[in-house]
Amino acid sequence: MQSGQSIHLLSRLRINTALYAEPNDAAKTAKGRPRKYGDRCGSVTDLAASFRDLAQTFSVMLYGKQRDVLAYDQVFMLKNLRCPVRVVWVFRKTQWVAFFTTDLTLSVTQIIEY
């Protein structure tokens, strides 16, 4: 691998993973080392319940057919990766699944289709 290339991850997220907000700019003006992470937002399960009402409908290619899915995305920090990630919750009739990617340029439909 060449120097300067970055590797991106796209995977399913565990339901007990803790998500953190990005640190605010006010933390940089204080004395000492700037904060790497913001406040703890909660687990993936806790946030899924609150984000279900905010989800939007996306048309994606799933299992060889064009389907409409309910999904919501937001950028968080993961402590085990030490970087910002885009988390996408996909809601079905009774269940949901959460995906994450370190490539913040991917759209919600691209993340779901991969």
N, C-alpha and C positions, 0 to 999 in steps of 0.2 A: 504494500500500500504506500502511496506517495504521501509525503509530508504536506499538511495543509488540507487534506481531504477529511471530511467529517462523515461519521456513520450515524444514521438515524434508525431508531427503533419504532416498530409498530406492533403492539401486542394487546392481549386481553389484560385487564387490570383486576387484581384480586379485590374481593368485596370488603376486606378489612383493612385496606391500605389507607393511611392517613394522608390527607391532602392539605397543602399549605398555600396561603395567598402569597403573591409576590411582594417583596418588601417595598414599603413606600419610600418616596424620595426624602421625607423628613428625617429618616434614619441616617442619611448620609451627612447631614449637617451636625449631628451630635458628636461628642467626643468618643474616641475609641474606634474599634473595628466596626465597619458597617454591617448591618444584619444581612444574612444570606437568605433568610426565609421570613415571610410575614406571619401573620396569626394563623393558628390551626383552624381550618375550615370544617373539619369533621371527616368521618370515614366515607368511603364511596357509597355505602348503603344509606347512610343518613342523608347525603346530598341527593341521591337518586329520588328519594321520596319528595324532597322539596322542589326539585327541578322538573318533575313530571308535568306539572301545570304549565311550565314555560317552554316545553318542547314544541318543535315545529315539524311539519311533515316534509319529508324528502323522498324523491323518486329515485330509487337505486336498483341496479341489476343484482338480484340475489337468486341463487340457485337456478340460473338460466332464465329467469323471468323478471320483467320490470315490476317492482313492488313499491308501495308507499309505506314508509316506516316513520315512526315518531322518534325524533332524536334531539338532543341538546348538547352543546359543547361549550367548554370554558377552559381557559389556561390557568394551570396551577403549578406549584412547585412540588417535586417529589424529593424527599430527603435521601432515599437510597440511590437515586440517579444524580442528585445535585445539579439539576437543571430544570428549566421550565418545560412543561409538557402540555399538550392539548388533550383533554379528556372528553370523550364522546360517549354519552349514555344513549343506548338504543332501547326503546321501550316497545314491547310486544303486548299482547292482550293481558297476560297475567305475569309475565316475567320481564326482566331487563338484563342487559349486558353492558359492561363498560370497556371501552378501548382507550389506549393512550398512544401518542406518538411524540417523538422529540422533534419531528419536522413540523414546525408551526405554520409552514406555507401550504400544507395539504388541506383540502376542503373536507367538509363533513362527509360528502358522498364518496370521495376518494378513500377516506379512512374506512368507511363501512364496506365498500366493495373489495378492498384488499383483504 
